[in-house]
Amino acid sequence: WRSPAWPRVGLSEARLSSRVRYLGTRVADPAGLIELAEQRLWSVGTALVFAGEVELGVQLTNLLDQRPVDYEGYPLPGRAFFLRSAARW
């Protein structure tokens, strides 16, 4: 979702995003002996762009704090919080 510009405060754009990543049940080895459970990872984020040149953003990944695993079954980090800033000139 994107909002229109708010020139009074110098805001040229505001964004809100949501993403769901689904991985179904799968196997971790070629013989099919190790089965990995399904995963649903939900992320939300927002970003503000000022004067079309400075961007500030926040993102929260794995909102439901599930225990994801990689392709071989090793655990990955749980919930994470990210801050982002960028400037264009």
Gaussian input, Z-matrix of N, CA and C with variables (Angstrom, degrees):
# hf/3-21g

backbone

0 1
 N
 C     1     B1
 C     2     B2     1     A1
 N     3     B3     2     A2     1     D1
 C     4     B4     3     A3     2     D2
 C     5     B5     4     A4     3     D3
 N     6     B6     5     A5     4     D4
 C     7     B7     6     A6     5     D5
 C     8     B8     7     A7     6     D6
 N     9     B9     8     A8     7     D7
 C    10    B10     9     A9     8     D8
 C    11    B11    10    A10     9     D9
 N    12    B12    11    A11    10    D10
 C    13    B13    12    A12    11    D11
 C    14    B14    13    A13    12    D12
 N    15    B15    14    A14    13    D13
 C    16    B16    15    A15    14    D14
 C    17    B17    16    A16    15    D15
 N    18    B18    17    A17    16    D16
 C    19    B19    18    A18    17    D17
 C    20    B20    19    A19    18    D18
 N    21    B21    20    A20    19    D19
 C    22    B22    21    A21    20    D20
 C    23    B23    22    A22    21    D21
 N    24    B24    23    A23    22    D22
 C    25    B25    24    A24    23    D23
 C    26    B26    25    A25    24    D24
 N    27    B27    26    A26    25    D25
 C    28    B28    27    A27    26    D26
 C    29    B29    28    A28    27    D27
 N    30    B30    29    A29    28    D28
 C    31    B31    30    A30    29    D29
 C    32    B32    31    A31    30    D30
 N    33    B33    32    A32    31    D31
 C    34    B34    33    A33    32    D32
 C    35    B35    34    A34    33    D33
 N    36    B36    35    A35    34    D34
 C    37    B37    36    A36    35    D35
 C    38    B38    37    A37    36    D36
 N    39    B39    38    A38    37    D37
 C    40    B40    39    A39    38    D38
 C    41    B41    40    A40    39    D39
 N    42    B42    41    A41    40    D40
 C    43    B43    42    A42    41    D41
 C    44    B44    43    A43    42    D42
 N    45    B45    44    A44    43    D43
 C    46    B46    45    A45    44    D44
 C    47    B47    46    A46    45    D45
 N    48    B48    47    A47    46    D46
 C    49    B49    48    A48    47    D47
 C    50    B50    49    A49    48    D48
 N    51    B51    50    A50    49    D49
 C    52    B52    51    A51    50    D50
 C    53    B53    52    A52    51    D51
 N    54    B54    53    A53    52    D52
 C    55    B55    54    A54    53    D53
 C    56    B56    55    A55    54    D54
 N    57    B57    56    A56    55    D55
 C    58    B58    57    A57    56    D56
 C    59    B59    58    A58    57    D57
 N    60    B60    59    A59    58    D58
 C    61    B61    60    A60    59    D59
 C    62    B62    61    A61    60    D60
 N    63    B63    62    A62    61    D61
 C    64    B64    63    A63    62    D62
 C    65    B65    64    A64    63    D63
 N    66    B66    65    A65    64    D64
 C    67    B67    66    A66    65    D65
 C    68    B68    67    A67    66    D66
 N    69    B69    68    A68    67    D67
 C    70    B70    69    A69    68    D68
 C    71    B71    70    A70    69    D69
 N    72    B72    71    A71    70    D70
 C    73    B73    72    A72    71    D71
 C    74    B74    73    A73    72    D72
 N    75    B75    74    A74    73    D73
 C    76    B76    75    A75    74    D74
 C    77    B77    76    A76    75    D75
 N    78    B78    77    A77    76    D76
 C    79    B79    78    A78    77    D77
 C    80    B80    79    A79    78    D78
 N    81    B81    80    A80    79    D79
 C    82    B82    81    A81    80    D80
 C    83    B83    82    A82    81    D81
 N    84    B84    83    A83    82    D82
 C    85    B85    84    A84    83    D83
 C    86    B86    85    A85    84    D84
 N    87    B87    86    A86    85    D85
 C    88    B88    87    A87    86    D86
 C    89    B89    88    A88    87    D87
 N    90    B90    89    A89    88    D88
 C    91    B91    90    A90    89    D89
 C    92    B92    91    A91    90    D90
 N    93    B93    92    A92    91    D91
 C    94    B94    93    A93    92    D92
 C    95    B95    94    A94    93    D93
 N    96    B96    95    A95    94    D94
 C    97    B97    96    A96    95    D95
 C    98    B98    97    A97    96    D96
 N    99    B99    98    A98    97    D97
 C   100   B100    99    A99    98    D98
 C   101   B101   100   A100    99    D99
 N   102   B102   101   A101   100   D100
 C   103   B103   102   A102   101   D101
 C   104   B104   103   A103   102   D102
 N   105   B105   104   A104   103   D103
 C   106   B106   105   A105   104   D104
 C   107   B107   106   A106   105   D105
 N   108   B108   107   A107   106   D106
 C   109   B109   108   A108   107   D107
 C   110   B110   109   A109   108   D108
 N   111   B111   110   A110   109   D109
 C   112   B112   111   A111   110   D110
 C   113   B113   112   A112   111   D111
 N   114   B114   113   A113   112   D112
 C   115   B115   114   A114   113   D113
 C   116   B116   115   A115   114   D114
 N   117   B117   116   A116   115   D115
 C   118   B118   117   A117   116   D116
 C   119   B119   118   A118   117   D117
 N   120   B120   119   A119   118   D118
 C   121   B121   120   A120   119   D119
 C   122   B122   121   A121   120   D120
 N   123   B123   122   A122   121   D121
 C   124   B124   123   A123   122   D122
 C   125   B125   124   A124   123   D123
 N   126   B126   125   A125   124   D124
 C   127   B127   126   A126   125   D125
 C   128   B128   127   A127   126   D126
 N   129   B129   128   A128   127   D127
 C   130   B130   129   A129   128   D128
 C   131   B131   130   A130   129   D129
 N   132   B132   131   A131   130   D130
 C   133   B133   132   A132   131   D131
 C   134   B134   133   A133   132   D132
 N   135   B135   134   A134   133   D133
 C   136   B136   135   A135   134   D134
 C   137   B137   136   A136   135   D135
 N   138   B138   137   A137   136   D136
 C   139   B139   138   A138   137   D137
 C   140   B140   139   A139   138   D138
 N   141   B141   140   A140   139   D139
 C   142   B142   141   A141   140   D140
 C   143   B143   142   A142   141   D141
 N   144   B144   143   A143   142   D142
 C   145   B145   144   A144   143   D143
 C   146   B146   145   A145   144   D144
 N   147   B147   146   A146   145   D145
 C   148   B148   147   A147   146   D146
 C   149   B149   148   A148   147   D147
 N   150   B150   149   A149   148   D148
 C   151   B151   150   A150   149   D149
 C   152   B152   151   A151   150   D150
 N   153   B153   152   A152   151   D151
 C   154   B154   153   A153   152   D152
 C   155   B155   154   A154   153   D153
 N   156   B156   155   A155   154   D154
 C   157   B157   156   A156   155   D155
 C   158   B158   157   A157   156   D156
 N   159   B159   158   A158   157   D157
 C   160   B160   159   A159   158   D158
 C   161   B161   160   A160   159   D159
 N   162   B162   161   A161   160   D160
 C   163   B163   162   A162   161   D161
 C   164   B164   163   A163   162   D162
 N   165   B165   164   A164   163   D163
 C   166   B166   165   A165   164   D164
 C   167   B167   166   A166   165   D165
 N   168   B168   167   A167   166   D166
 C   169   B169   168   A168   167   D167
 C   170   B170   169   A169   168   D168
 N   171   B171   170   A170   169   D169
 C   172   B172   171   A171   170   D170
 C   173   B173   172   A172   171   D171
 N   174   B174   173   A173   172   D172
 C   175   B175   174   A174   173   D173
 C   176   B176   175   A175   174   D174
 N   177   B177   176   A176   175   D175
 C   178   B178   177   A177   176   D176
 C   179   B179   178   A178   177   D177
 N   180   B180   179   A179   178   D178
 C   181   B181   180   A180   179   D179
 C   182   B182   181   A181   180   D180
 N   183   B183   182   A182   181   D181
 C   184   B184   183   A183   182   D182
 C   185   B185   184   A184   183   D183
 N   186   B186   185   A185   184   D184
 C   187   B187   186   A186   185   D185
 C   188   B188   187   A187   186   D186
 N   189   B189   188   A188   187   D187
 C   190   B190   189   A189   188   D188
 C   191   B191   190   A190   189   D189
 N   192   B192   191   A191   190   D190
 C   193   B193   192   A192   191   D191
 C   194   B194   193   A193   192   D192
 N   195   B195   194   A194   193   D193
 C   196   B196   195   A195   194   D194
 C   197   B197   196   A196   195   D195
 N   198   B198   197   A197   196   D196
 C   199   B199   198   A198   197   D197
 C   200   B200   199   A199   198   D198
 N   201   B201   200   A200   199   D199
 C   202   B202   201   A201   200   D200
 C   203   B203   202   A202   201   D201
 N   204   B204   203   A203   202   D202
 C   205   B205   204   A204   203   D203
 C   206   B206   205   A205   204   D204
 N   207   B207   206   A206   205   D205
 C   208   B208   207   A207   206   D206
 C   209   B209   208   A208   207   D207
 N   210   B210   209   A209   208   D208
 C   211   B211   210   A210   209   D209
 C   212   B212   211   A211   210   D210
 N   213   B213   212   A212   211   D211
 C   214   B214   213   A213   212   D212
 C   215   B215   214   A214   213   D213
 N   216   B216   215   A215   214   D214
 C   217   B217   216   A216   215   D215
 C   218   B218   217   A217   216   D216
 N   219   B219   218   A218   217   D217
 C   220   B220   219   A219   218   D218
 C   221   B221   220   A220   219   D219
 N   222   B222   221   A221   220   D220
 C   223   B223   222   A222   221   D221
 C   224   B224   223   A223   222   D222
 N   225   B225   224   A224   223   D223
 C   226   B226   225   A225   224   D224
 C   227   B227   226   A226   225   D225
 N   228   B228   227   A227   226   D226
 C   229   B229   228   A228   227   D227
 C   230   B230   229   A229   228   D228
 N   231   B231   230   A230   229   D229
 C   232   B232   231   A231   230   D230
 C   233   B233   232   A232   231   D231
 N   234   B234   233   A233   232   D232
 C   235   B235   234   A234   233   D233
 C   236   B236   235   A235   234   D234
 N   237   B237   236   A236   235   D235
 C   238   B238   237   A237   236   D236
 C   239   B239   238   A238   237   D237
 N   240   B240   239   A239   238   D238
 C   241   B241   240   A240   239   D239
 C   242   B242   241   A241   240   D240
 N   243   B243   242   A242   241   D241
 C   244   B244   243   A243   242   D242
 C   245   B245   244   A244   243   D243
 N   246   B246   245   A245   244   D244
 C   247   B247   246   A246   245   D245
 C   248   B248   247   A247   246   D246
 N   249   B249   248   A248   247   D247
 C   250   B250   249   A249   248   D248
 C   251   B251   250   A250   249   D249
 N   252   B252   251   A251   250   D250
 C   253   B253   252   A252   251   D251
 C   254   B254   253   A253   252   D252
 N   255   B255   254   A254   253   D253
 C   256   B256   255   A255   254   D254
 C   257   B257   256   A256   255   D255
 N   258   B258   257   A257   256   D256
 C   259   B259   258   A258   257   D257
 C   260   B260   259   A259   258   D258
 N   261   B261   260   A260   259   D259
 C   262   B262   261   A261   260   D260
 C   263   B263   262   A262   261   D261
 N   264   B264   263   A263   262   D262
 C   265   B265   264   A264   263   D263
 C   266   B266   265   A265   264   D264

   B1=1.4201
   B2=1.5220
   B3=1.3370
   B4=1.4622
   B5=1.5140
   B6=1.3076
   B7=1.4638
   B8=1.5248
   B9=1.3211
   B10=1.4663
   B11=1.5292
   B12=1.3267
   B13=1.4666
   B14=1.5285
   B15=1.3212
   B16=1.4615
   B17=1.5254
   B18=1.3191
   B19=1.4653
   B20=1.5269
   B21=1.3117
   B22=1.4724
   B23=1.5350
   B24=1.3296
   B25=1.4711
   B26=1.5286
   B27=1.3286
   B28=1.4634
   B29=1.5118
   B30=1.3198
   B31=1.4668
   B32=1.5228
   B33=1.3167
   B34=1.4583
   B35=1.5214
   B36=1.3304
   B37=1.4598
   B38=1.5248
   B39=1.3250
   B40=1.4679
   B41=1.5179
   B42=1.3300
   B43=1.4643
   B44=1.5234
   B45=1.3170
   B46=1.4563
   B47=1.5176
   B48=1.3254
   B49=1.4617
   B50=1.5259
   B51=1.3020
   B52=1.4579
   B53=1.5221
   B54=1.3199
   B55=1.4607
   B56=1.5265
   B57=1.3190
   B58=1.4657
   B59=1.5211
   B60=1.3160
   B61=1.4637
   B62=1.5229
   B63=1.3249
   B64=1.4590
   B65=1.5181
   B66=1.3102
   B67=1.4635
   B68=1.5217
   B69=1.2975
   B70=1.4567
   B71=1.5250
   B72=1.2984
   B73=1.4631
   B74=1.5187
   B75=1.3294
   B76=1.4544
   B77=1.5188
   B78=1.3150
   B79=1.4661
   B80=1.5204
   B81=1.3325
   B82=1.4569
   B83=1.5233
   B84=1.3104
   B85=1.4629
   B86=1.5228
   B87=1.3249
   B88=1.4700
   B89=1.5342
   B90=1.3270
   B91=1.4622
   B92=1.5276
   B93=1.3131
   B94=1.4579
   B95=1.5119
   B96=1.3264
   B97=1.4585
   B98=1.5288
   B99=1.3348
   B100=1.4645
   B101=1.5253
   B102=1.3261
   B103=1.4558
   B104=1.5265
   B105=1.3379
   B106=1.4579
   B107=1.5206
   B108=1.3161
   B109=1.4679
   B110=1.5267
   B111=1.3270
   B112=1.4638
   B113=1.5285
   B114=1.3372
   B115=1.4560
   B116=1.5213
   B117=1.3192
   B118=1.4660
   B119=1.5205
   B120=1.3200
   B121=1.4590
   B122=1.5219
   B123=1.3327
   B124=1.4566
   B125=1.5220
   B126=1.3333
   B127=1.4565
   B128=1.5272
   B129=1.3253
   B130=1.4634
   B131=1.5302
   B132=1.3295
   B133=1.4582
   B134=1.5103
   B135=1.3162
   B136=1.4599
   B137=1.5240
   B138=1.3341
   B139=1.4614
   B140=1.5259
   B141=1.3229
   B142=1.4623
   B143=1.5260
   B144=1.3399
   B145=1.4591
   B146=1.5253
   B147=1.3186
   B148=1.4562
   B149=1.5251
   B150=1.3270
   B151=1.4686
   B152=1.5245
   B153=1.3059
   B154=1.4538
   B155=1.5160
   B156=1.3358
   B157=1.4623
   B158=1.5257
   B159=1.3115
   B160=1.4677
   B161=1.5255
   B162=1.3183
   B163=1.4677
   B164=1.5260
   B165=1.3233
   B166=1.4600
   B167=1.5239
   B168=1.3252
   B169=1.4583
   B170=1.5169
   B171=1.3210
   B172=1.4628
   B173=1.5209
   B174=1.3378
   B175=1.4616
   B176=1.5248
   B177=1.3193
   B178=1.4562
   B179=1.5242
   B180=1.3238
   B181=1.4602
   B182=1.5236
   B183=1.3201
   B184=1.4556
   B185=1.5295
   B186=1.3234
   B187=1.4629
   B188=1.5328
   B189=1.3312
   B190=1.4652
   B191=1.5247
   B192=1.3408
   B193=1.4687
   B194=1.5279
   B195=1.3213
   B196=1.4594
   B197=1.5246
   B198=1.3115
   B199=1.4627
   B200=1.5226
   B201=1.3367
   B202=1.4658
   B203=1.5172
   B204=1.3255
   B205=1.4622
   B206=1.5263
   B207=1.3345
   B208=1.4556
   B209=1.5310
   B210=1.3197
   B211=1.4628
   B212=1.5232
   B213=1.3321
   B214=1.4579
   B215=1.5225
   B216=1.3406
   B217=1.4555
   B218=1.5104
   B219=1.3382
   B220=1.4637
   B221=1.5274
   B222=1.3382
   B223=1.4746
   B224=1.5226
   B225=1.3275
   B226=1.4653
   B227=1.5224
   B228=1.3313
   B229=1.4716
   B230=1.5226
   B231=1.3173
   B232=1.4618
   B233=1.5188
   B234=1.3107
   B235=1.4708
   B236=1.5308
   B237=1.3406
   B238=1.4672
   B239=1.5246
   B240=1.3371
   B241=1.4554
   B242=1.5270
   B243=1.3357
   B244=1.4553
   B245=1.5221
   B246=1.3247
   B247=1.4566
   B248=1.5264
   B249=1.3264
   B250=1.4578
   B251=1.5362
   B252=1.3224
   B253=1.4567
   B254=1.5277
   B255=1.3383
   B256=1.4575
   B257=1.5201
   B258=1.3229
   B259=1.4703
   B260=1.5226
   B261=1.3164
   B262=1.4621
   B263=1.5130
   B264=1.3243
   B265=1.4587
   B266=1.4973
   A1=108.09
   A2=116.53
   A3=122.56
   A4=109.26
   A5=116.08
   A6=120.02
   A7=109.75
   A8=117.45
   A9=119.70
   A10=110.73
   A11=115.72
   A12=121.32
   A13=111.31
   A14=115.15
   A15=122.93
   A16=107.15
   A17=118.79
   A18=120.64
   A19=113.95
   A20=118.32
   A21=121.23
   A22=112.13
   A23=118.31
   A24=122.10
   A25=112.04
   A26=117.40
   A27=120.73
   A28=113.93
   A29=117.78
   A30=121.55
   A31=109.54
   A32=116.39
   A33=119.37
   A34=112.57
   A35=117.73
   A36=120.00
   A37=110.00
   A38=116.56
   A39=122.90
   A40=107.33
   A41=116.83
   A42=121.21
   A43=110.10
   A44=114.77
   A45=123.00
   A46=106.51
   A47=117.44
   A48=119.96
   A49=111.11
   A50=114.57
   A51=122.80
   A52=107.62
   A53=116.70
   A54=120.48
   A55=109.25
   A56=116.13
   A57=122.10
   A58=107.67
   A59=116.11
   A60=121.72
   A61=107.38
   A62=115.56
   A63=120.25
   A64=108.92
   A65=116.53
   A66=123.12
   A67=107.29
   A68=116.92
   A69=120.90
   A70=112.12
   A71=115.94
   A72=121.64
   A73=108.39
   A74=116.00
   A75=120.97
   A76=109.43
   A77=116.00
   A78=120.76
   A79=109.24
   A80=116.39
   A81=122.05
   A82=112.79
   A83=118.28
   A84=120.41
   A85=109.90
   A86=117.71
   A87=120.98
   A88=113.77
   A89=117.65
   A90=120.45
   A91=112.03
   A92=118.20
   A93=121.88
   A94=114.03
   A95=118.11
   A96=121.77
   A97=113.09
   A98=117.01
   A99=121.15
   A100=108.40
   A101=116.03
   A102=120.86
   A103=110.16
   A104=115.99
   A105=121.80
   A106=108.74
   A107=116.24
   A108=121.40
   A109=110.97
   A110=116.23
   A111=120.89
   A112=110.34
   A113=115.31
   A114=121.20
   A115=109.39
   A116=116.08
   A117=123.10
   A118=106.80
   A119=115.81
   A120=120.91
   A121=108.52
   A122=116.80
   A123=122.89
   A124=108.83
   A125=116.40
   A126=122.53
   A127=109.79
   A128=116.80
   A129=122.19
   A130=107.95
   A131=115.66
   A132=119.33
   A133=111.35
   A134=114.87
   A135=121.55
   A136=108.06
   A137=115.54
   A138=121.20
   A139=108.84
   A140=115.59
   A141=122.93
   A142=107.62
   A143=116.81
   A144=122.11
   A145=107.91
   A146=115.96
   A147=121.99
   A148=110.11
   A149=115.62
   A150=123.25
   A151=112.14
   A152=118.62
   A153=122.53
   A154=114.41
   A155=118.14
   A156=120.38
   A157=115.31
   A158=118.65
   A159=121.81
   A160=108.87
   A161=115.84
   A162=120.92
   A163=110.21
   A164=116.15
   A165=123.19
   A166=107.50
   A167=116.95
   A168=119.32
   A169=112.97
   A170=114.79
   A171=123.78
   A172=107.16
   A173=116.80
   A174=120.75
   A175=109.72
   A176=115.88
   A177=123.00
   A178=107.15
   A179=116.86
   A180=121.26
   A181=110.00
   A182=115.77
   A183=123.14
   A184=110.29
   A185=114.83
   A186=122.61
   A187=112.74
   A188=118.07
   A189=121.83
   A190=112.85
   A191=117.03
   A192=124.01
   A193=112.83
   A194=116.19
   A195=120.15
   A196=108.92
   A197=117.28
   A198=121.98
   A199=109.29
   A200=117.41
   A201=119.08
   A202=111.72
   A203=115.13
   A204=121.82
   A205=108.36
   A206=116.17
   A207=119.62
   A208=109.78
   A209=116.46
   A210=120.92
   A211=113.92
   A212=117.52
   A213=120.57
   A214=112.75
   A215=117.08
   A216=120.33
   A217=115.16
   A218=118.02
   A219=120.53
   A220=109.49
   A221=118.44
   A222=120.31
   A223=112.32
   A224=114.73
   A225=123.13
   A226=108.82
   A227=118.24
   A228=119.94
   A229=112.05
   A230=116.22
   A231=121.84
   A232=111.41
   A233=116.26
   A234=121.84
   A235=110.19
   A236=115.78
   A237=120.76
   A238=109.68
   A239=115.76
   A240=123.33
   A241=107.85
   A242=117.41
   A243=121.72
   A244=110.56
   A245=116.58
   A246=123.92
   A247=107.10
   A248=115.92
   A249=119.17
   A250=108.58
   A251=116.14
   A252=120.30
   A253=107.90
   A254=114.98
   A255=120.16
   A256=108.64
   A257=115.15
   A258=120.45
   A259=108.07
   A260=115.97
   A261=121.38
   A262=108.47
   A263=116.43
   A264=119.50
   A265=110.00
   D1=136.65
   D2=177.64
   D3=-126.47
   D4=142.02
   D5=178.74
   D6=-102.20
   D7=159.67
   D8=173.65
   D9=-71.14
   D10=167.32
   D11=-178.00
   D12=-68.20
   D13=148.64
   D14=174.10
   D15=-120.18
   D16=84.61
   D17=-173.80
   D18=-63.47
   D19=-24.55
   D20=-178.25
   D21=-60.82
   D22=-36.17
   D23=179.51
   D24=-105.09
   D25=3.95
   D26=179.24
   D27=82.33
   D28=8.80
   D29=-179.27
   D30=-84.89
   D31=119.31
   D32=179.88
   D33=-96.86
   D34=-19.93
   D35=-179.58
   D36=-162.29
   D37=143.95
   D38=173.28
   D39=-133.09
   D40=133.27
   D41=-178.27
   D42=-126.19
   D43=145.78
   D44=174.65
   D45=-132.25
   D46=130.56
   D47=-177.18
   D48=-134.72
   D49=154.94
   D50=176.00
   D51=-142.61
   D52=138.95
   D53=-178.51
   D54=-139.88
   D55=136.18
   D56=175.93
   D57=-119.69
   D58=128.26
   D59=177.49
   D60=-115.07
   D61=122.10
   D62=-178.71
   D63=-115.56
   D64=129.18
   D65=173.30
   D66=-120.91
   D67=120.41
   D68=-179.70
   D69=-74.87
   D70=176.21
   D71=177.21
   D72=-60.38
   D73=135.50
   D74=-178.41
   D75=-147.22
   D76=169.94
   D77=179.31
   D78=-106.48
   D79=149.83
   D80=-176.11
   D81=-99.27
   D82=-11.03
   D83=-179.07
   D84=-132.16
   D85=156.74
   D86=-177.66
   D87=-61.51
   D88=-27.10
   D89=-179.36
   D90=-80.04
   D91=-12.41
   D92=179.89
   D93=76.42
   D94=25.94
   D95=-177.64
   D96=-87.49
   D97=-27.79
   D98=-178.56
   D99=-108.84
   D100=114.87
   D101=-178.58
   D102=-102.85
   D103=131.69
   D104=178.12
   D105=-101.59
   D106=134.80
   D107=-177.39
   D108=-69.79
   D109=161.57
   D110=177.15
   D111=-68.29
   D112=156.26
   D113=-178.94
   D114=-134.87
   D115=141.22
   D116=172.60
   D117=-127.63
   D118=113.18
   D119=-178.64
   D120=-114.14
   D121=122.71
   D122=-176.28
   D123=-113.42
   D124=130.02
   D125=179.36
   D126=-126.03
   D127=144.35
   D128=175.45
   D129=-131.45
   D130=151.06
   D131=179.95
   D132=-157.24
   D133=165.43
   D134=176.72
   D135=-146.17
   D136=153.89
   D137=178.34
   D138=-146.22
   D139=143.83
   D140=176.27
   D141=-122.41
   D142=132.86
   D143=178.68
   D144=-116.35
   D145=123.54
   D146=-179.18
   D147=-107.17
   D148=130.41
   D149=177.68
   D150=55.23
   D151=21.79
   D152=178.79
   D153=70.02
   D154=6.39
   D155=-174.37
   D156=-128.48
   D157=-27.22
   D158=-177.64
   D159=-114.77
   D160=125.15
   D161=-178.44
   D162=-119.46
   D163=133.74
   D164=175.33
   D165=-123.64
   D166=132.44
   D167=-177.21
   D168=-141.50
   D169=157.25
   D170=178.23
   D171=-135.34
   D172=139.07
   D173=177.16
   D174=-141.63
   D175=137.42
   D176=175.75
   D177=-118.70
   D178=117.23
   D179=-178.91
   D180=-103.99
   D181=154.46
   D182=-179.23
   D183=54.57
   D184=54.66
   D185=-174.61
   D186=-55.41
   D187=-35.43
   D188=-178.08
   D189=-85.67
   D190=1.19
   D191=177.21
   D192=54.22
   D193=48.30
   D194=173.80
   D195=-79.56
   D196=164.05
   D197=179.39
   D198=-98.41
   D199=89.14
   D200=-179.40
   D201=-74.28
   D202=157.35
   D203=176.13
   D204=-129.61
   D205=156.73
   D206=178.01
   D207=-83.30
   D208=-168.86
   D209=-174.46
   D210=-67.97
   D211=-16.46
   D212=179.42
   D213=-105.29
   D214=-0.37
   D215=178.31
   D216=97.53
   D217=2.66
   D218=178.24
   D219=-78.07
   D220=140.80
   D221=-177.52
   D222=-68.30
   D223=145.82
   D224=175.41
   D225=-111.48
   D226=164.38
   D227=179.46
   D228=-59.67
   D229=152.57
   D230=179.04
   D231=-81.41
   D232=-133.46
   D233=-177.64
   D234=-62.31
   D235=143.20
   D236=179.72
   D237=-139.97
   D238=150.23
   D239=-178.60
   D240=-124.15
   D241=130.20
   D242=-177.51
   D243=-126.11
   D244=139.02
   D245=170.95
   D246=-112.94
   D247=141.66
   D248=-176.70
   D249=-137.39
   D250=141.01
   D251=172.41
   D252=-140.77
   D253=146.86
   D254=179.65
   D255=-149.90
   D256=148.61
   D257=176.53
   D258=-132.25
   D259=137.81
   D260=177.45
   D261=-116.49
   D262=139.37
   D263=175.73
   D264=-142.96

